[in-house]
Amino acid sequence: NKARAVPTGVLGPDSLVVSPRGIWVAANSGDVVVRLNPPTLKVVAKIKVGFHPGNPAIAADGTVFVPVVGEGRVVRIDPARNRVIGTWYVGKNPFPAAFAFGDIWVPVSGGTSLVRFHVA
């Protein structure tokens, strides 16, 4: 029954998603998503995504989808290269991302819809 602080390198980390390949941490006070190595808990990458990243989700293919709440878009990160490989403008305040039924889902709280990303 131990707890320990794990440094993330970002101010106010407030959301994360975890996989065997990485712990992805976002902080809505910044513009990056941080990737931690699961066995070592060390920061291995800081990926610039845009202002106010929100709760990320991992797709079945291992890519990471991050709502960028402050810019009304969603970005997709390739974990093999630790870089953004796709950007979609979806509307005001997309948040949070979730993986379900083989797809990524993001509600757009400034509108009336969900955005569905089908990753084959």
BAKOLPA-699635 format. One record per atom (N, C-alpha, C): x, y, z; residue number from 1; atom name. Coordinates in nm, 4 decimals. Example, Ala and Ser with C-alpha at 12.3 -4.5 7.8 and 13.67 -1.06 7.14 Angstrom:
xx/yy/zz/n/atom
1.3190/-0.5690/0.7800/1/N
1.2300/-0.4500/0.7800/1/CA
1.3200/-0.3300/0.7800/1/C
1.2850/-0.2250/0.7080/2/N
1.3670/-0.1060/0.7140/2/CA
1.2900/0.0030/0.7870/2/C
! end
This chain:
xx/yy/zz/n/atom
0.0820/-0.1178/0.0000/1/N
0.0000/0.0000/0.0000/1/CA
0.0871/0.1251/0.0000/1/C
0.1513/0.1507/-0.1127/2/N
0.2365/0.2679/-0.1265/2/CA
0.1845/0.3563/-0.2381/2/C
0.2106/0.4828/-0.2226/3/N
0.1826/0.5790/-0.3288/3/CA
0.3078/0.6626/-0.3472/3/C
0.3343/0.7010/-0.4715/4/N
0.4502/0.7863/-0.4948/4/CA
0.4188/0.8830/-0.6075/4/C
0.4791/0.9972/-0.6007/5/N
0.4615/1.0978/-0.7057/5/CA
0.5460/1.0587/-0.8262/5/C
0.4889/1.0726/-0.9449/6/N
0.5600/1.0457/-1.0693/6/CA
0.5690/1.1767/-1.1456/6/C
0.6876/1.2335/-1.1603/7/N
0.7026/1.3599/-1.2327/7/CA
0.6624/1.3445/-1.3800/7/C
0.5845/1.4417/-1.4293/8/N
0.5387/1.4378/-1.5683/8/CA
0.6014/1.5457/-1.6556/8/C
0.6546/1.6486/-1.5920/9/N
0.7107/1.7576/-1.6709/9/CA
0.6077/1.8562/-1.7225/9/C
0.4809/1.8401/-1.6852/10/N
0.3769/1.9355/-1.7246/10/CA
0.3089/1.9883/-1.5981/10/C
0.2664/2.1128/-1.6049/11/N
0.1997/2.1762/-1.4915/11/CA
0.0541/2.1319/-1.4853/11/C
0.0135/2.0766/-1.3744/12/N
-0.1267/2.0404/-1.3535/12/CA
-0.1767/1.9264/-1.4392/12/C
-0.1088/1.8124/-1.4409/13/N
-0.1626/1.7008/-1.5200/13/CA
-0.3026/1.6649/-1.4703/13/C
-0.3974/1.6516/-1.5639/14/N
-0.5344/1.6271/-1.5191/14/CA
-0.6076/1.5168/-1.5938/14/C
-0.5436/1.4568/-1.6921/15/N
-0.6079/1.3440/-1.7592/15/CA
-0.5010/1.2541/-1.8186/15/C
-0.5371/1.1272/-1.8354/16/N
-0.4411/1.0325/-1.8903/16/CA
-0.5119/0.9131/-1.9497/16/C
-0.4357/0.8398/-2.0295/17/N
-0.4793/0.7109/-2.0805/17/CA
-0.3560/0.6210/-2.0786/17/C
-0.3783/0.4930/-2.0522/18/N
-0.2679/0.4014/-2.0287/18/CA
-0.2764/0.2819/-2.1225/18/C
-0.1617/0.2410/-2.1741/19/N
-0.1500/0.1182/-2.2524/19/CA
-0.0159/0.0542/-2.2172/19/C
0.0073/-0.0672/-2.2607/20/N
0.1379/-0.1282/-2.2342/20/CA
0.2540/-0.0510/-2.2969/20/C
0.2251/0.0272/-2.4023/21/N
0.3300/0.1011/-2.4736/21/CA
0.3529/0.2417/-2.4207/21/C
0.2631/0.2919/-2.3378/22/N
0.2828/0.4276/-2.2893/22/CA
0.1735/0.4744/-2.1959/22/C
0.2115/0.5678/-2.1123/23/N
0.1167/0.6408/-2.0285/23/CA
0.1139/0.7817/-2.0860/23/C
-0.0003/0.8217/-2.1384/24/N
-0.0156/0.9491/-2.2076/24/CA
-0.0859/1.0458/-2.1141/24/C
-0.0206/1.1576/-2.0833/25/N
-0.0701/1.2525/-1.9843/25/CA
-0.0936/1.3882/-2.0501/25/C
-0.2104/1.4460/-2.0244/26/N
-0.2429/1.5802/-2.0745/26/CA
-0.2659/1.6727/-1.9556/26/C
-0.2385/1.7994/-1.9784/27/N
-0.2652/1.9028/-1.8783/27/CA
-0.3303/2.0195/-1.9496/27/C
-0.4515/2.0539/-1.9094/28/N
-0.5231/2.1588/-1.9828/28/CA
-0.4609/2.2963/-1.9674/28/C
-0.3573/2.3085/-1.8857/29/N
-0.2894/2.4370/-1.8710/29/CA
-0.1808/2.4583/-1.9763/29/C
-0.1541/2.3578/-2.0580/30/N
-0.0432/2.3682/-2.1522/30/CA
-0.0825/2.3382/-2.2946/30/C
0.0179/2.2928/-2.3712/31/N
-0.0050/2.2621/-2.5119/31/CA
0.0628/2.1324/-2.5551/31/C
0.0992/2.0482/-2.4581/32/N
0.1652/1.9227/-2.4910/32/CA
0.0961/1.8044/-2.4243/32/C
0.1196/1.6878/-2.4845/33/N
0.0866/1.5599/-2.4225/33/CA
0.2199/1.4936/-2.3944/33/C
0.2338/1.4398/-2.2753/34/N
0.3579/1.3761/-2.2333/34/CA
0.3396/1.2251/-2.2367/34/C
0.4417/1.1574/-2.2875/35/N
0.4406/1.0109/-2.2880/35/CA
0.5420/0.9606/-2.1865/35/C
0.4941/0.8758/-2.0969/36/N
0.5811/0.8119/-1.9983/36/CA
0.6036/0.6664/-2.0383/36/C
0.7220/0.6159/-2.0106/37/N
0.7529/0.4756/-2.0305/37/CA
0.6937/0.3983/-1.9126/37/C
0.6045/0.2998/-1.9354/38/N
0.5406/0.2309/-1.8234/38/CA
0.6365/0.1635/-1.7240/38/C
0.7382/0.0906/-1.7682/39/N
0.8246/0.0263/-1.6686/39/CA
0.9102/0.1237/-1.5874/39/C
0.9585/0.2324/-1.6522/40/N
1.0496/0.3238/-1.5826/40/CA
0.9809/0.4470/-1.5257/40/C
0.8614/0.4780/-1.5774/41/N
0.7862/0.5988/-1.5410/41/CA
0.8640/0.7266/-1.5726/41/C
0.9512/0.7206/-1.6705/42/N
1.0273/0.8370/-1.7154/42/CA
0.9588/0.8980/-1.8382/42/C
0.9705/1.0301/-1.8516/43/N
0.9180/1.0993/-1.9690/43/CA
1.0047/1.0616/-2.0889/43/C
0.9411/1.0094/-2.1934/44/N
1.0146/0.9739/-2.3149/44/CA
0.9808/1.0650/-2.4319/44/C
0.8719/1.1412/-2.4202/45/N
0.8359/1.2327/-2.5283/45/CA
0.7402/1.3389/-2.4775/45/C
0.7528/1.4584/-2.5342/46/N
0.6560/1.5665/-2.5169/46/CA
0.6116/1.6044/-2.6572/46/C
0.4832/1.5865/-2.6845/47/N
0.4300/1.6104/-2.8179/47/CA
0.3414/1.7339/-2.8138/47/C
0.3778/1.8345/-2.8912/48/N
0.2993/1.9582/-2.8971/48/CA
0.1711/1.9302/-2.9753/48/C
0.0568/1.9567/-2.9119/49/N
-0.0720/1.9288/-2.9752/49/CA
-0.1596/2.0518/-2.9911/49/C
-0.1360/2.1557/-2.9132/50/N
-0.2185/2.2758/-2.9180/50/CA
-0.2721/2.3076/-2.7798/50/C
-0.3333/2.4250/-2.7685/51/N
-0.3747/2.4775/-2.6388/51/CA
-0.4890/2.4000/-2.5759/51/C
-0.4689/2.3582/-2.4517/52/N
-0.5682/2.2943/-2.3661/52/CA
-0.6048/2.1531/-2.4142/52/C
-0.5063/2.0621/-2.4152/53/N
-0.5388/1.9235/-2.4499/53/CA
-0.6229/1.8602/-2.3400/53/C
-0.7161/1.7759/-2.3820/54/N
-0.8034/1.7091/-2.2866/54/CA
-0.7782/1.5602/-2.2812/54/C
-0.8705/1.4889/-2.2215/55/N
-0.8567/1.3461/-2.1961/55/CA
-0.8344/1.2664/-2.3246/55/C
-0.7170/1.2029/-2.3394/56/N
-0.6878/1.1266/-2.4601/56/CA
-0.7496/0.9868/-2.4569/56/C
-0.7499/0.9214/-2.5731/57/N
-0.7948/0.7824/-2.5845/57/CA
-0.7036/0.7104/-2.6830/57/C
-0.6896/0.5801/-2.6633/58/N
-0.6047/0.4993/-2.7504/58/CA
-0.6922/0.4133/-2.8395/58/C
-0.6666/0.4216/-2.9705/59/N
-0.7405/0.3430/-3.0687/59/CA
-0.6855/0.1998/-3.0725/59/C
-0.7586/0.1109/-3.1374/60/N
-0.7186/-0.0293/-3.1473/60/CA
-0.5828/-0.0459/-3.2142/60/C
-0.5462/0.0473/-3.3027/61/N
-0.4165/0.0371/-3.3702/61/CA
-0.3026/0.0978/-3.2878/61/C
-0.3332/0.1474/-3.1679/62/N
-0.2311/0.2031/-3.0799/62/CA
-0.2102/0.3522/-3.0927/62/C
-0.2702/0.4159/-3.1936/63/N
-0.2571/0.5605/-3.2045/63/CA
-0.3379/0.6271/-3.0942/63/C
-0.2978/0.7491/-3.0612/64/N
-0.3576/0.8213/-2.9497/64/CA
-0.4344/0.9418/-3.0042/64/C
-0.5605/0.9530/-2.9663/65/N
-0.6444/1.0652/-3.0080/65/CA
-0.6576/1.1602/-2.8893/65/C
-0.6319/1.2878/-2.9157/66/N
-0.6345/1.3891/-2.8100/66/CA
-0.7275/1.5031/-2.8504/66/C
-0.8337/1.5286/-2.7738/67/N
-0.9119/1.6484/-2.7997/67/CA
-0.8316/1.7706/-2.7563/67/C
-0.8252/1.8687/-2.8429/68/N
-0.7582/1.9949/-2.8094/68/CA
-0.8709/2.0946/-2.7841/68/C
-0.9130/2.0984/-2.6596/69/N
-1.0338/2.1704/-2.6198/69/CA
-1.0262/2.3179/-2.6565/69/C
-0.9119/2.3803/-2.6333/70/N
-0.8972/2.5234/-2.6570/70/CA
-0.8947/2.5636/-2.8030/70/C
-0.8852/2.4654/-2.8938/71/N
-0.8777/2.4970/-3.0368/71/CA
-0.9866/2.4291/-3.1189/71/C
-1.0751/2.3522/-3.0537/72/N
-1.1860/2.2896/-3.1250/72/CA
-1.1448/2.1818/-3.2227/72/C
-1.0406/2.1093/-3.1900/73/N
-0.9967/2.0055/-3.2821/73/CA
-0.9522/1.8813/-3.2073/73/C
-0.9324/1.7750/-3.2831/74/N
-0.8813/1.6489/-3.2297/74/CA
-0.7569/1.6153/-3.3104/74/C
-0.6515/1.5726/-3.2403/75/N
-0.5289/1.5314/-3.3089/75/CA
-0.5047/1.3836/-3.2842/75/C
-0.4339/1.3235/-3.3771/76/N
-0.3975/1.1820/-3.3677/76/CA
-0.2456/1.1726/-3.3609/76/C
-0.1952/1.0979/-3.2625/77/N
-0.0509/1.0829/-3.2423/77/CA
-0.0093/0.9414/-3.2795/77/C
0.0988/0.9314/-3.3546/78/N
0.1599/0.8033/-3.3880/78/CA
0.2619/0.7704/-3.2784/78/C
0.2395/0.6650/-3.1987/79/N
0.3323/0.6348/-3.0903/79/CA
0.4678/0.5842/-3.1390/79/C
0.4758/0.5355/-3.2614/80/N
0.6043/0.4892/-3.3140/80/CA
0.6987/0.6060/-3.3401/80/C
0.6407/0.7225/-3.3732/81/N
0.7213/0.8414/-3.4035/81/CA
0.7029/0.9545/-3.3029/81/C
0.6092/0.9376/-3.2091/82/N
0.5798/1.0426/-3.1109/82/CA
0.5538/1.1768/-3.1782/82/C
0.4667/1.1745/-3.2774/83/N
0.4297/1.2993/-3.3446/83/CA
0.2870/1.2945/-3.3940/83/C
0.2312/1.4135/-3.4146/84/N
0.0941/1.4276/-3.4636/84/CA
0.0905/1.3866/-3.6102/84/C
-0.0044/1.2983/-3.6439/85/N
-0.0174/1.2530/-3.7827/85/CA
-0.1526/1.2882/-3.8442/85/C
-0.2398/1.3515/-3.7673/86/N
-0.3697/1.3926/-3.8202/86/CA
-0.4327/1.4975/-3.7318/86/C
-0.5079/1.5882/-3.7945/87/N
-0.5788/1.6942/-3.7212/87/CA
-0.7154/1.7141/-3.7842/87/C
-0.8192/1.7206/-3.7002/88/N
-0.9556/1.7443/-3.7467/88/CA
-1.0184/1.8557/-3.6649/88/C
-1.0751/1.9545/-3.7318/89/N
-1.1522/2.0585/-3.6641/89/CA
-1.2934/2.0044/-3.6479/89/C
-1.3408/1.9971/-3.5231/90/N
-1.4685/1.9312/-3.4960/90/CA
-1.5720/2.0213/-3.4319/90/C
-1.5319/2.1369/-3.3818/91/N
-1.6260/2.2271/-3.3168/91/CA
-1.5800/2.2628/-3.1768/91/C
-1.6489/2.3568/-3.1190/92/N
-1.6100/2.4136/-2.9902/92/CA
-1.6148/2.3110/-2.8765/92/C
-1.5064/2.3075/-2.7981/93/N
-1.4964/2.2281/-2.6752/93/CA
-1.5129/2.0769/-2.6919/93/C
-1.4328/2.0125/-2.7775/94/N
-1.4400/1.8662/-2.7833/94/CA
-1.3752/1.8062/-2.6591/94/C
-1.4494/1.7186/-2.5895/95/N
-1.3944/1.6614/-2.4667/95/CA
-1.4943/1.5674/-2.4047/95/C
-1.4545/1.4544/-2.3485/96/N
-1.3273/1.3841/-2.3569/96/CA
-1.3298/1.2827/-2.4705/96/C
-1.2183/1.2220/-2.5034/97/N
-1.2138/1.1148/-2.6032/97/CA
-1.2320/0.9819/-2.5318/97/C
-1.2930/0.8862/-2.6021/98/N
-1.3117/0.7522/-2.5463/98/CA
-1.3006/0.6499/-2.6585/98/C
-1.2531/0.5304/-2.6242/99/N
-1.2478/0.4198/-2.7187/99/CA
-1.3597/0.3224/-2.6841/99/C
-1.4437/0.2910/-2.7837/100/N
-1.5517/0.1948/-2.7636/100/CA
-1.5965/0.1396/-2.8978/100/C
-1.6308/0.0121/-2.9003/101/N
-1.6843/-0.0530/-3.0199/101/CA
-1.5914/-0.0388/-3.1405/101/C
-1.4607/-0.0363/-3.1151/102/N
-1.3628/-0.0292/-3.2230/102/CA
-1.3352/0.1102/-3.2752/102/C
-1.3988/0.2113/-3.2197/103/N
-1.3837/0.3484/-3.2694/103/CA
-1.3478/0.4443/-3.1560/103/C
-1.3032/0.5625/-3.1947/104/N
-1.2807/0.6722/-3.1012/104/CA
-1.4020/0.7635/-3.1086/104/C
-1.4509/0.8049/-2.9922/105/N
-1.5691/0.8905/-2.9823/105/CA
-1.5321/1.0166/-2.9050/105/C
-1.5752/1.1314/-2.9562/106/N
-1.5484/1.2579/-2.8892/106/CA
-1.6760/1.3424/-2.8919/106/C
-1.7325/1.3740/-2.7758/107/N
-1.8456/1.4658/-2.7747/107/CA
-1.7976/1.6091/-2.7965/107/C
-1.8776/1.6861/-2.8653/108/N
-1.8456/1.8271/-2.8873/108/CA
-1.9433/1.9059/-2.8010/108/C
-1.8950/1.9465/-2.6827/109/N
-1.9855/2.0050/-2.5843/109/CA
-2.0381/2.1417/-2.6241/109/C
-1.9778/2.2055/-2.7239/110/N
-2.0291/2.3327/-2.7726/110/CA
-2.1336/2.3157/-2.8810/110/C
-2.1701/2.1900/-2.9109/111/N
-2.2680/2.1632/-3.0162/111/CA
-2.3680/2.0595/-2.9700/111/C
-2.4167/1.9799/-3.0648/112/N
-2.5181/1.8802/-3.0324/112/CA
-2.4803/1.7410/-3.0813/112/C
-2.3526/1.7179/-3.1082/113/N
-2.3170/1.5906/-3.1687/113/CA
-2.1931/1.5276/-3.1059/113/C
-2.1727/1.4029/-3.1440/114/N
-2.0502/1.3298/-3.1154/114/CA
-1.9726/1.3188/-3.2464/114/C
-1.8425/1.3102/-3.2367/115/N
-1.7608/1.2826/-3.3538/115/CA
-1.7061/1.1416/-3.3378/115/C
-1.7197/1.0628/-3.4431/116/N
-1.6737/0.9241/-3.4414/116/CA
-1.5586/0.9088/-3.5391/116/C
-1.4480/0.8545/-3.4899/117/N
-1.3317/0.8275/-3.5744/117/CA
-1.3198/0.6761/-3.5886/117/C
-1.3372/0.6283/-3.7105/118/N
-1.3226/0.4849/-3.7360/118/CA
-1.1807/0.4584/-3.7815/118/C
-1.1083/0.3796/-3.7033/119/N
-0.9689/0.3500/-3.7329/119/CA
-0.9616/0.2045/-3.7744/119/C
-0.9317/0.1833/-3.9023/120/N
-0.9271/0.0465/-3.9545/120/CA
-0.7955/-0.0196/-3.9243/120/C
! end
